[in-house]
Amino acid sequence: MTKEQEIAKNMKILEISREEAEELYRSDHEEIDTPEQKEYAAKAKNIKRYEKSVTPRKKSVKERKIDEEKKKLLNDYRIITEGLGAVITSIKNEAEFSFIFNENSYTVKLIKHRPVK
């Protein structure tokens, strides 16, 4: 389709004047940016694009730090509990242990609080 044919078509379909049809042709084909187009282009540049990579992400391996102070305290509590006649049923890390005393089940959990700032 030639330039004149397209201008005539736009004038007929959109019911606009020849000047408006010529401006529409220039903005479509000659890369002339109108103020509205410049504004939209500026907004489009600010949009963040989030795309997922094809390659799987390598999972980081963190080594768990053992709190020696908590471990010692919990072990001392465990020894005292066994001395009272309780039966230790499970020990979970250096955080908690469960035991049975006089046919009742108990769990002791040791929590170390962070210092107040």
N, C-alpha and C positions, 0 to 999 in steps of 0.2 A: 504494500500500500504506500503510495507516495505521500509527500508532505501535504499537498493540497487536498488529497482525498481524505486524509485523516482529519484535517482541520474542518472540512465540510461535514464529515460524519459527526464530529464532536459538536459542531454548531447545531446540527439537526437533532441529535439524541439528547444533548444536555440543555438545548434551548438557550445558548449563550451567544454573545456577540463575537464578531470575527477577532477582535483584539484579545478577548478572553480565551478563545480557542487557540490562537497563536501562542499566547503565554503558556497555556496548558501543554501545547506541543513542545515548546522550548524546555519547560521544566521536566517533561517526560524524556526527551531525547538528547538534550544538550547539557545535561548535568548542571543546570542552574538551580541553586538552592534558594528556596524562599525562606523568609524568617521562621515560618512554622517548621519547615524541614530541618533547619539548623537547630531549633529548640528540641525537636524530637531526637535528633542525632546526639545532642549533648546529654539528654536524659538516658539514651540507650548506652552511652559509654559508662555511666555510673552503675549500671546493673551488674551485679556479681553473678558469674556463671559457675554453677556447681556441676561438675561432670565426674562420673564414676570411672575410675581407671579399670582397664581390662585385667591388669595383673593384680593378683591378690596382695594385700598388704601384709608385710612380715610382722608377726606378733612379737611384741617385746617380752622378754623373759625377765621378771623381777625376782630376785632372790629375797626371800622373806627374812627379815632381821629378827633374831631371837634376842629378847630382852632378858639378859642374865639375872638382873635384879628380881624381876617378876618370877623367873624360873626358880630361884633360890627360895623366895618367900612361899610360893605355892608348894614347893617340896617340903618345906618346914611345916606348913599347915597339914599337909598330907600325913606326915610322920606323927604329928600330934593327934590327928583324927584316928589313925590306926592304933595309936597307944590307948585311946579311949575304948577300943574294942569294935570299931567300925570296919566294914569290909569295903575296900575301894573297888568300884565296878568299872570305871573308865577314867582315863586321863586325856584331856584334849589340849595339846601343845603346852604352852606355859600359861594358859589362860584359865582353865577350869578343870575340876575333877568331880566325879560323882561317887557316892558311897551309900551303903546301907547301914543304918544304925537302929537297933531295936525294931527290926522288921519294917522300918520306914526308909524311904529313898530320899536322898538329899543331893543337891548340887551346890558346889562352892565355885563362884566365878570371881576372879581377881581382876579389877579394872584399875589401870594406872591413868590418872587424870593429868592433863597438861597443865603446866604452871600458868597462873593468872598473869596477864600482861598489865 
